[in-house]
Amino acid sequence: MLQEFKAFIARGNVLDLAVAVIIGAAFGAVVTSFTEDMVMPIIGLVSGGADFTSLFVVLGEIPADYTGSPTDYEALKKAGVPLFGYGKFVTAFINFVIIAFVIFLMVKAANKAMAKPAEAPAEPPGPTPSEALLAEIRDELRKGRG
């Protein structure tokens, strides 16, 4: 079993996948930071200062002993208040669109960079059925003379 596991891990595909997962996680962190720290503040500025990460609707009662701000999403969440946090979803969706677009560009560039296999030269078309029949008749006539 240990030998099978070693053979499995030693395959190039597994190592490639591991590298891809690590790079993907790092890339996701970069895109998340880009979205949250650069894109969303600009969108917030354009939309009148809205902070998308704190956009939410309170779905239940705030506990009587809660002393924090009723507009603090994280504090309300820690207090166990049911919240509909659509702002975080908007941010996550923008992250997804950015990542999907970058992956699209990468695949497009990779497809362009990969050499296309050379096409085999087209073979001349064979004789049509009537030409083949005529050639057969000709050959038979030659046999008869010889």
mmCIF file of the C-alpha atoms, coordinates in Angstrom:
data_MODEL
# 
_entry.id   MODEL 
# 
loop_
_atom_site.group_PDB 
_atom_site.id 
_atom_site.type_symbol 
_atom_site.label_atom_id 
_atom_site.label_alt_id 
_atom_site.label_comp_id 
_atom_site.label_asym_id 
_atom_site.label_entity_id 
_atom_site.label_seq_id 
_atom_site.pdbx_PDB_ins_code 
_atom_site.Cartn_x 
_atom_site.Cartn_y 
_atom_site.Cartn_z 
_atom_site.occupancy 
_atom_site.B_iso_or_equiv 
_atom_site.pdbx_formal_charge 
_atom_site.auth_seq_id 
_atom_site.auth_comp_id 
_atom_site.auth_asym_id 
_atom_site.auth_atom_id 
_atom_site.pdbx_PDB_model_num 
ATOM 1   C CA . MET A 1 1   ? 0.000   0.000  0.000   1.00 0.00 ? 1   MET A CA 1 
ATOM 2   C CA . LEU A 1 2   ? 2.874   2.337  0.799   1.00 0.00 ? 2   LEU A CA 1 
ATOM 3   C CA . GLN A 1 3   ? 4.424   1.642  -2.625  1.00 0.00 ? 3   GLN A CA 1 
ATOM 4   C CA . GLU A 1 4   ? 1.114   2.423  -4.354  1.00 0.00 ? 4   GLU A CA 1 
ATOM 5   C CA . PHE A 1 5   ? 0.824   5.673  -2.418  1.00 0.00 ? 5   PHE A CA 1 
ATOM 6   C CA . LYS A 1 6   ? 4.408   6.598  -3.340  1.00 0.00 ? 6   LYS A CA 1 
ATOM 7   C CA . ALA A 1 7   ? 3.693   5.867  -7.018  1.00 0.00 ? 7   ALA A CA 1 
ATOM 8   C CA . PHE A 1 8   ? 0.503   7.946  -6.818  1.00 0.00 ? 8   PHE A CA 1 
ATOM 9   C CA . ILE A 1 9   ? 2.286   10.932 -5.292  1.00 0.00 ? 9   ILE A CA 1 
ATOM 10  C CA . ALA A 1 10  ? 5.211   10.666 -7.715  1.00 0.00 ? 10  ALA A CA 1 
ATOM 11  C CA . ARG A 1 11  ? 2.961   11.086 -10.744 1.00 0.00 ? 11  ARG A CA 1 
ATOM 12  C CA . GLY A 1 12  ? 3.397   14.390 -12.491 1.00 0.00 ? 12  GLY A CA 1 
ATOM 13  C CA . ASN A 1 13  ? -0.335  15.130 -12.459 1.00 0.00 ? 13  ASN A CA 1 
ATOM 14  C CA . VAL A 1 14  ? -0.546  15.037 -8.664  1.00 0.00 ? 14  VAL A CA 1 
ATOM 15  C CA . LEU A 1 15  ? 2.412   17.355 -8.259  1.00 0.00 ? 15  LEU A CA 1 
ATOM 16  C CA . ASP A 1 16  ? 1.028   19.703 -10.903 1.00 0.00 ? 16  ASP A CA 1 
ATOM 17  C CA . LEU A 1 17  ? -2.306  19.727 -9.106  1.00 0.00 ? 17  LEU A CA 1 
ATOM 18  C CA . ALA A 1 18  ? -0.649  20.479 -5.760  1.00 0.00 ? 18  ALA A CA 1 
ATOM 19  C CA . VAL A 1 19  ? 1.273   23.388 -7.265  1.00 0.00 ? 19  VAL A CA 1 
ATOM 20  C CA . ALA A 1 20  ? -1.898  24.670 -8.948  1.00 0.00 ? 20  ALA A CA 1 
ATOM 21  C CA . VAL A 1 21  ? -3.848  24.558 -5.671  1.00 0.00 ? 21  VAL A CA 1 
ATOM 22  C CA . ILE A 1 22  ? -1.135  26.466 -3.810  1.00 0.00 ? 22  ILE A CA 1 
ATOM 23  C CA . ILE A 1 23  ? -0.795  29.088 -6.538  1.00 0.00 ? 23  ILE A CA 1 
ATOM 24  C CA . GLY A 1 24  ? -4.587  29.300 -6.812  1.00 0.00 ? 24  GLY A CA 1 
ATOM 25  C CA . ALA A 1 25  ? -4.929  29.960 -3.078  1.00 0.00 ? 25  ALA A CA 1 
ATOM 26  C CA . ALA A 1 26  ? -2.273  32.672 -3.234  1.00 0.00 ? 26  ALA A CA 1 
ATOM 27  C CA . PHE A 1 27  ? -3.899  34.177 -6.333  1.00 0.00 ? 27  PHE A CA 1 
ATOM 28  C CA . GLY A 1 28  ? -7.283  34.123 -4.572  1.00 0.00 ? 28  GLY A CA 1 
ATOM 29  C CA . ALA A 1 29  ? -5.801  36.034 -1.634  1.00 0.00 ? 29  ALA A CA 1 
ATOM 30  C CA . VAL A 1 30  ? -4.331  38.628 -3.986  1.00 0.00 ? 30  VAL A CA 1 
ATOM 31  C CA . VAL A 1 31  ? -7.632  39.065 -5.832  1.00 0.00 ? 31  VAL A CA 1 
ATOM 32  C CA . THR A 1 32  ? -9.550  39.281 -2.547  1.00 0.00 ? 32  THR A CA 1 
ATOM 33  C CA . SER A 1 33  ? -7.200  41.998 -1.327  1.00 0.00 ? 33  SER A CA 1 
ATOM 34  C CA . PHE A 1 34  ? -7.446  43.789 -4.692  1.00 0.00 ? 34  PHE A CA 1 
ATOM 35  C CA . THR A 1 35  ? -11.237 43.673 -4.551  1.00 0.00 ? 35  THR A CA 1 
ATOM 36  C CA . GLU A 1 36  ? -11.672 44.606 -0.904  1.00 0.00 ? 36  GLU A CA 1 
ATOM 37  C CA . ASP A 1 37  ? -8.858  47.166 -0.647  1.00 0.00 ? 37  ASP A CA 1 
ATOM 38  C CA . MET A 1 38  ? -8.894  48.787 -4.087  1.00 0.00 ? 38  MET A CA 1 
ATOM 39  C CA . VAL A 1 39  ? -12.040 48.073 -6.129  1.00 0.00 ? 39  VAL A CA 1 
ATOM 40  C CA . MET A 1 40  ? -14.724 48.207 -3.456  1.00 0.00 ? 40  MET A CA 1 
ATOM 41  C CA . PRO A 1 41  ? -13.549 51.540 -1.945  1.00 0.00 ? 41  PRO A CA 1 
ATOM 42  C CA . ILE A 1 42  ? -13.706 53.101 -5.428  1.00 0.00 ? 42  ILE A CA 1 
ATOM 43  C CA . ILE A 1 43  ? -17.178 51.626 -5.984  1.00 0.00 ? 43  ILE A CA 1 
ATOM 44  C CA . GLY A 1 44  ? -18.125 52.890 -2.524  1.00 0.00 ? 44  GLY A CA 1 
ATOM 45  C CA . LEU A 1 45  ? -16.841 56.360 -3.378  1.00 0.00 ? 45  LEU A CA 1 
ATOM 46  C CA . VAL A 1 46  ? -18.790 56.405 -6.652  1.00 0.00 ? 46  VAL A CA 1 
ATOM 47  C CA . SER A 1 47  ? -21.932 55.094 -4.960  1.00 0.00 ? 47  SER A CA 1 
ATOM 48  C CA . GLY A 1 48  ? -21.882 57.671 -2.164  1.00 0.00 ? 48  GLY A CA 1 
ATOM 49  C CA . GLY A 1 49  ? -19.581 56.036 0.384   1.00 0.00 ? 49  GLY A CA 1 
ATOM 50  C CA . ALA A 1 50  ? -21.342 52.683 0.718   1.00 0.00 ? 50  ALA A CA 1 
ATOM 51  C CA . ASP A 1 51  ? -19.188 49.979 2.301   1.00 0.00 ? 51  ASP A CA 1 
ATOM 52  C CA . PHE A 1 52  ? -20.415 46.800 0.660   1.00 0.00 ? 52  PHE A CA 1 
ATOM 53  C CA . THR A 1 53  ? -18.970 44.483 3.301   1.00 0.00 ? 53  THR A CA 1 
ATOM 54  C CA . SER A 1 54  ? -21.215 46.047 5.940   1.00 0.00 ? 54  SER A CA 1 
ATOM 55  C CA . LEU A 1 55  ? -24.441 45.985 3.923   1.00 0.00 ? 55  LEU A CA 1 
ATOM 56  C CA . PHE A 1 56  ? -26.901 43.703 5.675   1.00 0.00 ? 56  PHE A CA 1 
ATOM 57  C CA . VAL A 1 57  ? -30.449 43.318 6.874   1.00 0.00 ? 57  VAL A CA 1 
ATOM 58  C CA . VAL A 1 58  ? -31.197 42.297 10.457  1.00 0.00 ? 58  VAL A CA 1 
ATOM 59  C CA . LEU A 1 59  ? -33.542 39.309 10.368  1.00 0.00 ? 59  LEU A CA 1 
ATOM 60  C CA . GLY A 1 60  ? -34.142 38.878 14.073  1.00 0.00 ? 60  GLY A CA 1 
ATOM 61  C CA . GLU A 1 61  ? -34.122 40.640 17.400  1.00 0.00 ? 61  GLU A CA 1 
ATOM 62  C CA . ILE A 1 62  ? -30.951 42.196 18.762  1.00 0.00 ? 62  ILE A CA 1 
ATOM 63  C CA . PRO A 1 63  ? -30.332 40.865 22.294  1.00 0.00 ? 63  PRO A CA 1 
ATOM 64  C CA . ALA A 1 64  ? -31.161 43.269 25.127  1.00 0.00 ? 64  ALA A CA 1 
ATOM 65  C CA . ASP A 1 65  ? -27.652 42.923 26.584  1.00 0.00 ? 65  ASP A CA 1 
ATOM 66  C CA . TYR A 1 66  ? -25.993 43.862 23.270  1.00 0.00 ? 66  TYR A CA 1 
ATOM 67  C CA . THR A 1 67  ? -23.877 46.990 23.778  1.00 0.00 ? 67  THR A CA 1 
ATOM 68  C CA . GLY A 1 68  ? -22.335 47.379 20.313  1.00 0.00 ? 68  GLY A CA 1 
ATOM 69  C CA . SER A 1 69  ? -23.449 49.399 17.349  1.00 0.00 ? 69  SER A CA 1 
ATOM 70  C CA . PRO A 1 70  ? -26.580 48.197 15.538  1.00 0.00 ? 70  PRO A CA 1 
ATOM 71  C CA . THR A 1 71  ? -24.752 48.895 12.251  1.00 0.00 ? 71  THR A CA 1 
ATOM 72  C CA . ASP A 1 72  ? -21.644 46.773 13.046  1.00 0.00 ? 72  ASP A CA 1 
ATOM 73  C CA . TYR A 1 73  ? -22.072 43.600 10.995  1.00 0.00 ? 73  TYR A CA 1 
ATOM 74  C CA . GLU A 1 74  ? -19.262 41.639 12.647  1.00 0.00 ? 74  GLU A CA 1 
ATOM 75  C CA . ALA A 1 75  ? -20.333 42.552 16.204  1.00 0.00 ? 75  ALA A CA 1 
ATOM 76  C CA . LEU A 1 76  ? -23.969 41.656 15.491  1.00 0.00 ? 76  LEU A CA 1 
ATOM 77  C CA . LYS A 1 77  ? -22.867 38.389 13.936  1.00 0.00 ? 77  LYS A CA 1 
ATOM 78  C CA . LYS A 1 78  ? -20.758 37.543 17.010  1.00 0.00 ? 78  LYS A CA 1 
ATOM 79  C CA . ALA A 1 79  ? -23.761 38.339 19.205  1.00 0.00 ? 79  ALA A CA 1 
ATOM 80  C CA . GLY A 1 80  ? -25.752 35.682 17.335  1.00 0.00 ? 80  GLY A CA 1 
ATOM 81  C CA . VAL A 1 81  ? -28.157 38.032 15.583  1.00 0.00 ? 81  VAL A CA 1 
ATOM 82  C CA . PRO A 1 82  ? -29.526 36.501 12.362  1.00 0.00 ? 82  PRO A CA 1 
ATOM 83  C CA . LEU A 1 83  ? -28.334 38.684 9.485   1.00 0.00 ? 83  LEU A CA 1 
ATOM 84  C CA . PHE A 1 84  ? -28.800 38.732 5.733   1.00 0.00 ? 84  PHE A CA 1 
ATOM 85  C CA . GLY A 1 85  ? -25.315 39.907 4.750   1.00 0.00 ? 85  GLY A CA 1 
ATOM 86  C CA . TYR A 1 86  ? -25.688 40.662 1.060   1.00 0.00 ? 86  TYR A CA 1 
ATOM 87  C CA . GLY A 1 87  ? -22.729 43.065 1.004   1.00 0.00 ? 87  GLY A CA 1 
ATOM 88  C CA . LYS A 1 88  ? -20.219 40.280 1.581   1.00 0.00 ? 88  LYS A CA 1 
ATOM 89  C CA . PHE A 1 89  ? -21.891 38.334 -1.233  1.00 0.00 ? 89  PHE A CA 1 
ATOM 90  C CA . VAL A 1 90  ? -21.512 41.309 -3.599  1.00 0.00 ? 90  VAL A CA 1 
ATOM 91  C CA . THR A 1 91  ? -17.811 41.471 -2.718  1.00 0.00 ? 91  THR A CA 1 
ATOM 92  C CA . ALA A 1 92  ? -17.387 37.702 -3.187  1.00 0.00 ? 92  ALA A CA 1 
ATOM 93  C CA . PHE A 1 93  ? -19.192 37.897 -6.540  1.00 0.00 ? 93  PHE A CA 1 
ATOM 94  C CA . ILE A 1 94  ? -16.894 40.677 -7.730  1.00 0.00 ? 94  ILE A CA 1 
ATOM 95  C CA . ASN A 1 95  ? -13.915 38.520 -6.622  1.00 0.00 ? 95  ASN A CA 1 
ATOM 96  C CA . PHE A 1 96  ? -15.322 35.644 -8.681  1.00 0.00 ? 96  PHE A CA 1 
ATOM 97  C CA . VAL A 1 97  ? -15.796 37.798 -11.782 1.00 0.00 ? 97  VAL A CA 1 
ATOM 98  C CA . ILE A 1 98  ? -12.234 39.136 -11.529 1.00 0.00 ? 98  ILE A CA 1 
ATOM 99  C CA . ILE A 1 99  ? -10.763 35.650 -11.057 1.00 0.00 ? 99  ILE A CA 1 
ATOM 100 C CA . ALA A 1 100 ? -12.874 34.223 -13.896 1.00 0.00 ? 100 ALA A CA 1 
ATOM 101 C CA . PHE A 1 101 ? -11.773 37.045 -16.217 1.00 0.00 ? 101 PHE A CA 1 
ATOM 102 C CA . VAL A 1 102 ? -8.085  36.588 -15.355 1.00 0.00 ? 102 VAL A CA 1 
ATOM 103 C CA . ILE A 1 103 ? -8.358  32.818 -15.897 1.00 0.00 ? 103 ILE A CA 1 
ATOM 104 C CA . PHE A 1 104 ? -10.086 33.476 -19.239 1.00 0.00 ? 104 PHE A CA 1 
ATOM 105 C CA . LEU A 1 105 ? -7.200  35.738 -20.273 1.00 0.00 ? 105 LEU A CA 1 
ATOM 106 C CA . MET A 1 106 ? -4.639  33.144 -19.145 1.00 0.00 ? 106 MET A CA 1 
ATOM 107 C CA . VAL A 1 107 ? -6.329  30.328 -21.079 1.00 0.00 ? 107 VAL A CA 1 
ATOM 108 C CA . LYS A 1 108 ? -6.644  32.552 -24.132 1.00 0.00 ? 108 LYS A CA 1 
ATOM 109 C CA . ALA A 1 109 ? -2.932  33.436 -23.958 1.00 0.00 ? 109 ALA A CA 1 
ATOM 110 C CA . ALA A 1 110 ? -1.953  29.783 -23.392 1.00 0.00 ? 110 ALA A CA 1 
ATOM 111 C CA . ASN A 1 111 ? -4.018  28.655 -26.381 1.00 0.00 ? 111 ASN A CA 1 
ATOM 112 C CA . LYS A 1 112 ? -2.399  31.312 -28.536 1.00 0.00 ? 112 LYS A CA 1 
ATOM 113 C CA . ALA A 1 113 ? 1.103   30.393 -27.304 1.00 0.00 ? 113 ALA A CA 1 
ATOM 114 C CA . MET A 1 114 ? 0.701   26.663 -27.819 1.00 0.00 ? 114 MET A CA 1 
ATOM 115 C CA . ALA A 1 115 ? 1.904   25.569 -31.225 1.00 0.00 ? 115 ALA A CA 1 
ATOM 116 C CA . LYS A 1 116 ? -0.849  24.170 -33.341 1.00 0.00 ? 116 LYS A CA 1 
ATOM 117 C CA . PRO A 1 117 ? -0.026  20.764 -34.811 1.00 0.00 ? 117 PRO A CA 1 
ATOM 118 C CA . ALA A 1 118 ? 0.913   20.918 -38.451 1.00 0.00 ? 118 ALA A CA 1 
ATOM 119 C CA . GLU A 1 119 ? -1.902  19.732 -40.615 1.00 0.00 ? 119 GLU A CA 1 
ATOM 120 C CA . ALA A 1 120 ? -1.140  16.795 -42.859 1.00 0.00 ? 120 ALA A CA 1 
ATOM 121 C CA . PRO A 1 121 ? -1.068  17.789 -46.498 1.00 0.00 ? 121 PRO A CA 1 
ATOM 122 C CA . ALA A 1 122 ? -4.299  16.996 -48.204 1.00 0.00 ? 122 ALA A CA 1 
ATOM 123 C CA . GLU A 1 123 ? -4.087  13.871 -50.291 1.00 0.00 ? 123 GLU A CA 1 
ATOM 124 C CA . PRO A 1 124 ? -5.330  14.185 -53.824 1.00 0.00 ? 124 PRO A CA 1 
ATOM 125 C CA . PRO A 1 125 ? -8.806  12.792 -54.102 1.00 0.00 ? 125 PRO A CA 1 
ATOM 126 C CA . GLY A 1 126 ? -9.043  9.242  -55.375 1.00 0.00 ? 126 GLY A CA 1 
ATOM 127 C CA . PRO A 1 127 ? -10.808 8.341  -58.596 1.00 0.00 ? 127 PRO A CA 1 
ATOM 128 C CA . THR A 1 128 ? -14.555 8.634  -58.681 1.00 0.00 ? 128 THR A CA 1 
ATOM 129 C CA . PRO A 1 129 ? -16.525 5.388  -58.951 1.00 0.00 ? 129 PRO A CA 1 
ATOM 130 C CA . SER A 1 130 ? -17.068 5.970  -62.669 1.00 0.00 ? 130 SER A CA 1 
ATOM 131 C CA . GLU A 1 131 ? -13.342 6.637  -63.211 1.00 0.00 ? 131 GLU A CA 1 
ATOM 132 C CA . ALA A 1 132 ? -12.481 3.443  -61.331 1.00 0.00 ? 132 ALA A CA 1 
ATOM 133 C CA . LEU A 1 133 ? -14.940 1.496  -63.503 1.00 0.00 ? 133 LEU A CA 1 
ATOM 134 C CA . LEU A 1 134 ? -13.478 2.988  -66.684 1.00 0.00 ? 134 LEU A CA 1 
ATOM 135 C CA . ALA A 1 135 ? -9.950  2.118  -65.514 1.00 0.00 ? 135 ALA A CA 1 
ATOM 136 C CA . GLU A 1 136 ? -11.074 -1.466 -64.847 1.00 0.00 ? 136 GLU A CA 1 
ATOM 137 C CA . ILE A 1 137 ? -12.615 -1.710 -68.313 1.00 0.00 ? 137 ILE A CA 1 
ATOM 138 C CA . ARG A 1 138 ? -9.438  -0.300 -69.862 1.00 0.00 ? 138 ARG A CA 1 
ATOM 139 C CA . ASP A 1 139 ? -7.318  -2.841 -67.984 1.00 0.00 ? 139 ASP A CA 1 
ATOM 140 C CA . GLU A 1 140 ? -9.559  -5.684 -69.160 1.00 0.00 ? 140 GLU A CA 1 
ATOM 141 C CA . LEU A 1 141 ? -9.330  -4.482 -72.747 1.00 0.00 ? 141 LEU A CA 1 
ATOM 142 C CA . ARG A 1 142 ? -5.546  -4.401 -72.515 1.00 0.00 ? 142 ARG A CA 1 
ATOM 143 C CA . LYS A 1 143 ? -5.546  -7.977 -71.224 1.00 0.00 ? 143 LYS A CA 1 
ATOM 144 C CA . GLY A 1 144 ? -7.663  -9.087 -74.177 1.00 0.00 ? 144 GLY A CA 1 
ATOM 145 C CA . ARG A 1 145 ? -5.232  -7.610 -76.709 1.00 0.00 ? 145 ARG A CA 1 
ATOM 146 C CA . GLY A 1 146 ? -2.112  -8.955 -75.104 1.00 0.00 ? 146 GLY A CA 1 
# 
